[in-house]
Amino acid sequence: MALSAAPTFAPAQSAPASSADAAAIVQAATAPLAATPMPAGAALCEAPWFRSGSRVQMEGDGDMPMSITMILRDVMRWDTGCSAQLEVRSKSALAALKGPPVDTNQMHEINIDRRGASSKTSIDSRNAVINARARYARVFGEAAFRGSGVFNYAGLDIREGMMLEGETFRSSVSLKIYPIARDEEVGTIQALYASVIVGSRHVGRKQMIDTVLGRKECLPITYEKRTSLGPLQVGDEMLQVEPSLLNVTDWYCPSDAFVLRTEIRQNNRLQRVDVTAMEIDPPDR
């Protein structure tokens, strides 16, 4: 799962003053969705939680505490895939700054294409709307992403000792920056080639863990994840932001077809993200 950090905005009269500021803004706007353990593939369309009205709440601790809420609406299914409106609300903060969290709201139209029986299923969202607000500024814009075989756990016969293939997730974001109390645009940020590349994943021994749904038998699935914003354009300036390498363990719980806990290790520090609430409407009759 990717990490999001609170942006350190420059004063309202100017655009962000450094590459760290600009990178943090984009991370806060894009990370919540990348952080979401969202199984793709044919089985996602039939997963017990993939229906209108489902709501999942996740909380993260550590140096970058976060809270993420996902809500599914308007779920539709057909022979070759499915779609849904996905709202992602998040709050994220960098603990060391001791500042207020960044509030972000995203609206995505998720499309799942499973036409190729032998190829990886694709998942994409286009023209997603992003609103983010911090202490001194707010940003508004659009994002898009496309993944191939993204977190495809649901419906697989996963057993201890298996190696699962790697995955790719590519996204772009274009944002306008405004002072917190005015509608005058003061800057722009574009990251057109952001990516998340997941290496081969190793399935560990099934274990009982405590979850919001009670004690569950879950599989630890470990892998390396490389996240990159790519070239970052802030106004007329092009910046290069160093990619990050994360060591991740997804605790996938087959009975619920969902990752109920994720542990992220970076620079010898551990962050844990748990599902803290899961509400699923009963299926239509």
Secondary structure, 3 states (H helix, E strand, C coil): CCCCCCCCCCCCCCCCCCHHHHHHHHHHHHHHHHHCCCCCCHHHHHCCCCCCCCEEEEEECCCCCEEEEEEEEEEEEECCEEEEEEEEEEEECCHHHCCCCEEEEEEEEEEEECCCCCCCCEEEEEEEEEEEECCCEEEEEEEEEEEECCCCCCCCCCCCCCEECCEEEEEEEEEEEEECCCCCCCEEEEEEEEEEEECCEEECCCEEEEECCEEEEEEEEEEEEEEECCEEEECCEEEECCCEEEEEEEEEEHHHCEEEEEEEEECCEEEEEEEEEEECCCCCC
